[in-house]
Amino acid sequence: MKTIEIKGSLRNEFGKKSTKQVRKEGAVPCVIYGKEKNIHFSAPELSFKNLVYTHEAHLVRIRLEDQEYNAVLHDMQFHPVTDRILHADFTQIYENKPVIIDVPVTLTGECEGVKAGGKLIVYKRHLKVKGMADKLPEELLVDVTELKIAHSIKVGELKYDNIELIDPRITTVVTVATSRVALK
């Protein structure tokens, strides 16, 4: 899985006043949630561009002065009007502890149902997976070659090595719907 690096600086002051000042300077207040303690820091807003505005999943290497932390993006808050990033939460990665992350779904193959005139509908573009950080895939491949009209692929039908799918087993990932063309 790809890793993105974010450089930031530790924050000593908390609260509304200091947070507003951080945002005014063009930075984003952030937190890394770890086992022993939480680490508060700020990073330039532009450093989040490749992490947030992409469909890909990434691990994050956070450099704070002389410390380095490996983490995954847990949550992010945006301004309701301007869509600027207000706050970012990260979860620290440990070598012996599994990580939960959203991984993008990639469809492969030419669908039989689409060739017959059906319409391919994708319900889940990302699936929540649990696994060790070094074993996480960059994408989840779903083969739709055998999918016929009015059939679907559910999470429970998918199997991958070294990871566990967290989404409910009955969740539909992709389906082929009938269309007027298919009825003729």
MARFI-803430 format. One record per atom (N, C-alpha, C): residue in one letter; x, y, z. Coordinates in steps of 0.02 Angstrom, whole numbers, padded with zeros to 5 digits, always signed. Atoms other than C-alpha are relative to their C-alpha. Layout:
aXYZ/...
//
This chain:
m+00042-00059+00000/m+00000+00000+00000/m+00044+00062+00000/k-00039-00062+00005/k+00061+00175-00040/k+00001+00037+00067/t-00007-00039-00061/t+00124+00287+00098/t+00009+00074-00019/i-00005-00072+00010/i+00103+00476+00104/i+00034+00029+00062/e-00035-00031-00056/e+00216+00584+00211/e-00029+00069+00013/i+00025-00065-00022/i+00150+00732+00310/i+00048+00027+00052/k-00044-00032-00049/k+00267+00851+00400/k-00040+00052+00039/g+00038-00047-00041/g+00198+00948+00545/g+00040+00022+00061/s-00032-00022-00062/s+00238+01029+00711/s-00047-00013+00059/l+00038+00014-00060/l+00182+00985+00886/l-00037+00062+00023/r+00039-00054-00029/r+00047+01091+00968/r+00001-00006+00076/n+00001+00000-00073/n+00059+01141+01150/n-00063+00033+00027/e+00060-00035-00022/e-00094+01253+01160/e-00061-00030-00035/f+00061+00028+00027/f-00270+01187+01137/f-00058+00049+00013/g+00058-00043-00011/g-00442+01265+01131/g-00017+00039-00062/k+00025-00037+00058/k-00541+01377+01014/k+00048+00053-00026/k-00042-00056+00021/k-00423+01524+01013/k+00062-00024-00037/s-00061+00024+00033/s-00265+01427+00971/s-00017-00038-00065/t+00020+00036+00060/t-00358+01317+00845/t-00017+00048-00056/k+00015-00051+00051/k-00424+01471+00753/k+00064+00029-00027/q-00064-00028+00022/q-00247+01540+00747/q+00036-00049-00047/v-00032+00051+00042/v-00181+01376+00674/v-00032+00000-00069/r+00035+00000+00065/r-00314+01379+00538/r+00013+00064-00039/k-00014-00065+00032/k-00281+01564+00503/k+00069-00001-00035/e-00068+00006+00028/e-00098+01518+00468/e+00002-00050-00059/g+00002+00046+00057/g-00155+01392+00334/g+00016-00072+00019/a-00015+00068-00023/a-00128+01236+00440/a-00064-00033+00025/v+00056+00040-00023/v-00244+01098+00499/v+00018-00029+00068/p-00012+00033-00064/p-00255+01046+00683/p-00015-00074-00006/c+00006+00072+00007/c-00232+00858+00698/c+00015-00035+00066/v-00014+00042-00059/v-00226+00718+00827/v+00018-00070-00025/i-00016+00071+00011/i-00140+00548+00823/i-00021-00036+00064/y+00022+00039-00057/y-00230+00425+00937/y+00045-00061+00006/g-00045+00055-00012/g-00104+00303+01011/g-00019-00039+00062/k+00014+00042-00059/k-00098+00172+01149/k+00009+00040+00065/e-00016-00034-00063/e-00013+00275+01285/e-00028+00070+00003/k+00021-00070-00002/k-00053+00453+01236/k-00021+00023-00069/n+00021-00031+00062/n-00131+00562+01103/n+00049+00056-00016/i-00049-00050+00021/i-00016+00676+01002/i-00037+00053-00041/h+00033-00056+00034/h-00083+00846+00950/h+00053+00036-00042/f-00047-00035+00044/f+00000+00930+00800/f-00040+00038-00052/s+00031-00035+00057/s-00035+01042+00652/s+00045-00011-00060/a-00037+00010+00063/a+00015+01022+00470/a-00031+00045-00053/p+00027-00043+00053/p-00003+01131+00314/p-00057-00034-00037/e+00060+00027+00033/e-00171+01109+00228/e+00017-00032-00067/l-00018+00027+00065/l-00088+01076+00060/l+00030-00070+00004/s-00030+00067-00007/s+00000+00921+00128/s-00052-00055+00002/f+00054+00050-00002/f-00170+00833+00139/f-00030-00013-00069/k+00031+00003+00066/k-00210+00855-00046/k+00001-00072-00028/n-00006+00066+00029/n-00146+00683-00102/n-00031-00054+00044/l+00030+00048-00046/l-00222+00597+00050/l-00076+00002-00004/v+00073-00008-00004/v-00399+00667+00046/v-00034-00002-00068/y+00034-00008+00063/y-00440+00707-00134/y+00020-00054-00050/t-00014+00057+00042/t-00412+00533-00206/t-00044-00058+00023/h+00040+00058-00019/h-00508+00370-00208/h+00044-00056+00029/e-00046+00051-00024/e-00352+00271-00159/e+00007+00002+00076/a-00014+00004-00072/a-00313+00212+00017/a+00075+00007+00011/h-00071-00011-00014/h-00148+00264+00095/h+00015-00010+00074/l-00027-00003-00068/l-00045+00237+00249/l+00033+00069+00004/v-00027-00067-00008/v+00024+00398+00322/v+00060-00003+00047/r-00059-00008-00043/r+00199+00433+00389/r+00001+00073+00022/i+00003-00068-00027/i+00190+00585+00502/i+00066+00017+00033/r-00064-00022-00028/r+00352+00677+00540/r-00013+00063+00041/l+00007-00056-00045/l+00347+00792+00691/l+00067+00013+00033/e-00066-00019-00024/e+00513+00877+00725/e+00048-00061-00002/d-00047+00056+00001/d+00624+00729+00778/d-00034-00068+00007/q+00039+00062-00008/q+00484+00598+00793/q-00033-00019-00067/e+00035+00024+00059/e+00405+00489+00659/e-00052-00051+00022/y+00056+00044-00018/y+00236+00401+00672/y-00032-00028-00063/n+00037+00031+00054/n+00149+00279+00557/n-00073-00003+00021/a+00070-00005-00019/a-00039+00302+00552/a-00045-00010-00061/v+00051+00000+00053/v-00200+00288+00452/v-00049+00056+00016/l+00049-00053-00009/l-00328+00425+00426/l-00063-00031+00029/h+00058+00027-00034/h-00471+00393+00546/h-00063+00041-00016/d+00057-00044+00012/d-00584+00544+00521/d+00024+00068-00020/m-00018-00068+00021/m-00584+00716+00443/m-00063+00042-00001/q+00057-00046+00001/q-00699+00866+00464/q+00013+00057-00048/f-00005-00053+00050/f-00733+00994+00329/f-00047+00057+00018/h+00043-00059-00009/h-00805+01170+00335/h-00061-00010-00044/p+00061+00013+00039/p-00988+01161+00278/p-00008+00044-00062/v+00008-00045+00057/v-00974+01308+00158/v+00060+00000-00046/t-00060-00006+00041/t-00794+01322+00100/t+00033-00066-00016/d-00030+00067+00009/d-00749+01135+00109/d+00074-00003+00018/r-00068+00003-00025/r-00583+01177+00190/r+00004-00052+00056/i-00009+00050-00052/i-00513+01045+00307/i+00004+00035+00067/l+00001-00030-00066/l-00553+01091+00487/l+00043-00040+00050/h-00033+00042-00049/h-00479+00943+00581/h+00012-00069-00029/a-00015+00068+00022/a-00397+00774+00550/a+00018-00044+00060/d-00016+00049-00052/d-00390+00621+00663/d+00035-00059-00032/f-00038+00057+00024/f-00263+00482+00638/f+00002-00053+00055/t-00011+00054-00047/t-00244+00312+00720/t+00069-00028-00012/q-00069+00024+00006/q-00067+00254+00755/q+00001-00074-00017/i-00008+00069+00021/i-00011+00091+00675/i+00054-00033+00042/y-00049+00039-00037/y+00078-00042+00777/y+00012-00065-00039/e-00019+00059+00040/e+00170-00191+00702/e-00041-00062+00016/n+00034+00061-00020/n+00076-00324+00801/n-00076+00008+00006/k+00071-00013-00008/k-00098-00246+00793/k-00031+00014-00069/p+00031-00012+00065/p-00217-00253+00643/p-00030+00070-00005/v+00025-00067+00016/v-00280-00094+00560/v-00065-00007-00038/i+00062-00002+00038/i-00454-00053+00495/i+00003+00061-00046/i-00006-00054+00049/i-00457+00050+00335/i-00047-00014-00058/d+00041+00007+00060/d-00567+00082+00183/d+00045-00009-00060/v-00040+00015+00059/v-00493+00004+00025/v-00046+00004-00062/p+00043-00007+00059/p-00559+00047-00150/p-00013-00067-00036/v+00019+00059+00038/v-00650-00085-00254/v+00013+00015-00074/t-00012-00006+00071/t-00592-00112-00434/t-00033-00058-00035/l+00035+00052+00038/l-00702-00208-00556/l+00043-00023-00058/t-00038+00028+00056/t-00619-00326-00681/t-00045-00044-00042/g+00037+00044+00045/g-00684-00422-00831/g-00057+00036-00035/e+00058-00025+00037/e-00823-00394-00957/e-00061-00038+00022/c+00060+00029-00031/c-00992-00426-00879/c-00048-00028-00052/e+00048+00032+00046/e-01109-00550-00968/e-00067+00038-00001/g+00063-00035-00005/g-01261-00455-00906/g-00001+00066-00037/v-00005-00064+00036/v-01201-00291-00981/v+00000-00014-00076/k+00001+00019+00072/k-01168-00378-01149/k-00070-00016-00023/a+00069+00018+00017/a-01348-00439-01143/a-00047+00060+00005/g+00041-00060-00001/g-01410-00260-01120/g-00016+00026+00070/g+00011-00023-00068/g-01411-00242-00930/g+00043+00059+00018/k-00038-00059-00022/k-01343-00096-00832/k+00037-00019+00065/l-00042+00015-00058/l-01198-00120-00709/l-00005+00057+00050/i+00007-00050-00053/i-01229-00030-00544/i+00047-00018+00057/v-00048+00011-00055/v-01090-00012-00415/v-00028+00035+00062/y+00026-00027-00062/y-01156+00011-00238/y+00055+00018+00050/k-00054-00012-00048/k-00993+00004-00140/k+00065+00012-00039/r-00064-00016+00033/r-00838+00093-00208/r+00059-00013+00046/h-00051+00016-00050/h-00741+00059-00046/h-00029-00052+00047/l+00020+00048-00051/l-00747-00086+00076/l+00046+00008+00060/k-00039-00005-00061/k-00690-00081+00256/k+00033-00067+00013/v-00038+00061-00011/v-00552-00209+00287/v+00042+00005+00064/k-00041+00004-00060/k-00453-00266+00438/k+00058-00046-00015/g-00058+00041+00013/g-00276-00330+00425/g+00063+00035+00024/m-00064-00029-00019/m-00094-00301+00465/m+00020+00052-00053/a-00015-00057+00045/a-00029-00138+00389/a+00043-00020-00059/d-00045+00019+00055/d+00106-00222+00285/d-00034-00050-00049/k+00035+00049+00042/k-00020-00347+00211/k-00061+00030-00036/l+00059-00031+00029/l-00155-00223+00158/l+00009+00011-00075/p-00004-00011+00073/p-00193-00218-00030/p-00015+00072-00018/e+00014-00067+00024/e-00199-00057-00130/e-00071+00005-00027/e+00068+00002+00026/e-00365-00111-00207/e-00027-00071+00008/l+00034+00065-00003/l-00492-00252-00196/l-00028-00015-00069/l+00023+00018+00067/l-00517-00337-00364/l-00063-00042+00005/v+00063+00037+00003/v-00695-00397-00399/v-00012-00018-00073/d+00011+00023+00069/d-00719-00503-00556/d-00075-00004-00014/v+00071-00002+00017/v-00887-00467-00638/v-00015-00037-00065/t+00008+00034+00064/t-00863-00578-00792/t-00062-00044-00002/e+00056+00048-00002/e-00994-00709-00740/e-00066+00030+00022/l+00060-00032-00028/l-01122-00582-00676/l-00053+00008-00055/k+00055-00003+00048/k-01290-00599-00767/k-00051+00053+00022/i+00052-00049-00016/i-01442-00484-00772/i-00038-00023+00061/a+00037+00011-00062/a-01532-00471-00604/a+00040-00039+00052/h-00043+00032-00049/h-01383-00548-00512/h+00046+00053+00030/s-00044-00048-00034/s-01265-00464-00389/s+00055-00037+00036/i-00055+00026-00041/i-01105-00490-00291/i-00004+00034+00067/k+00004-00026-00069/k-01116-00470-00103/k+00067-00008+00035/v-00063+00001-00037/v-00977-00443+00024/v+00016-00071+00024/g-00011+00068-00024/g-01001-00621+00092/g+00028-00047-00052/e-00026+00042+00055/e-00954-00694-00079/e+00073+00015-00016/l-00068-00019+00016/l-00785-00607-00084/l+00049-00030+00051/k-00052+00030-00043/k-00628-00690-00014/k+00068+00029-00021/y-00067-00028+00012/y-00454-00612+00003/y+00048-00028+00052/d-00052+00025-00046/d-00291-00672+00081/d+00023+00055+00047/n-00031-00042-00051/n-00223-00592+00241/n-00043+00058+00024/i+00044-00054-00025/i-00371-00474+00267/i-00069-00027+00014/e+00069+00018-00017/e-00546-00483+00339/e-00044+00059-00020/l+00048-00052+00019/l-00693-00387+00266/l-00046+00015+00059/i+00038-00022-00059/i-00783-00287+00402/i-00073+00015-00018/d+00068-00017+00020/d-00937-00234+00302/d-00046-00061+00009/p+00047+00056-00008/p-01095-00339+00332/p+00000-00046-00062/r-00004+00050+00054/r-01097-00500+00227/r-00055+00009-00052/i+00056-00007+00047/i-01265-00456+00148/i+00003+00064-00041/t-00006-00063+00037/t-01205-00287+00081/t+00016-00014-00073/t-00012+00008+00072/t-01217-00279-00109/t+00056+00045-00023/v-00056-00039+00026/v-01057-00223-00194/v-00016+00024-00070/v+00015-00016+00070/v-01111-00229-00377/v-00058-00044-00023/t+00056+00039+00027/t-01267-00285-00472/t-00010+00020-00073/v+00018-00016+00069/v-01331-00293-00651/v-00076+00006-00002/a+00072-00014+00002/a-01503-00214-00670/a-00025-00010-00071/t+00030+00005+00066/t-01622-00246-00813/t-00013+00069-00029/s+00015-00064+00034/s-01650-00110-00940/s-00049-00013-00056/r+00048+00008+00055/r-01772-00080-01082/r+00032-00036-00058/v-00035+00032+00056/v-01640-00137-01206/v+00003-00076+00012/a-00005+00071-00016/a-01623-00305-01115/a-00066-00036-00008/l+00065+00031+00004/l-01810-00337-01124/l-00020-00016-00071/k+00017+00011+00070/k-01816-00334-01315/k+00031-00062-00028/
//
